[in-house]
């Protein structure tokens, strides 16, 4: 018998099937997005890298004694900014140095730049610290001469 066949579809079954198909497609796209490598190579200085990974140091002079400012960077971001070896006498004679350093370190890591304007509350101290951070970042920065030499 070659008769006409009639299919009866209920609307809720069509909606459920469509919903599961869309959710399955979204899941597949999410898995592809999460597990496909993006070409970011952190071990070597790639074309998108800004810095050579490591910790770089610059010094500032306080009370005729050097204080190290360490900047730790990955290939494409500033990770930490710290002041090392601040002696007790230096902290007494320059009480704003450590609080200003803490504030600027948070801002530098947050905005990923040392090209900040120090607060009007501590313009001189802030500029001294920012100069040291810029010097350390200049040491870490990748330029064409460094990449060609490797």
C-alpha positions, 0 to 999 in steps of 0.5 A: 500500500502506497498510501499517504502517511500522516505524522503528528508532532506535538509542539512540546516535543519539537521545542524540547528537541530544538532546545537540546540541539542548541544546548549541544551546539553551545557545549561543543563550541565551548569545549572547542574554545577552551581546549584549542591552543591560542598560540600563546607561548610563554616559554619563549619571547613570541611575536605578541610578547612584551617582556622577557619573563623574569624579575628585574631590579632597579635601585633608588637611593634613600639616605645614601643607601640603595633600595631595590625595586623588583618587578616580576613580569611574564611574557605579556604582563606585569605580575608583581612590584615590590620594594626590597631591603628597606632598612628601618632607618630609611623607613623612619626618615622616609615614612611615605615610601612603603605606603606609596609603594604599596599603592603604586604596586597595586595600580601598576599591576592593575593597569599593566603600565608604569605610565601613571600619574602619582597622586597629588598627596605624594608627587615626589615620592611617587615619581621616584618609585615610578622611575625605578619601576620604569627602569626595571620594565625597560630592562625586561622589555623586548626590543628588536635588537634583543630578539635578533640577537637570540 
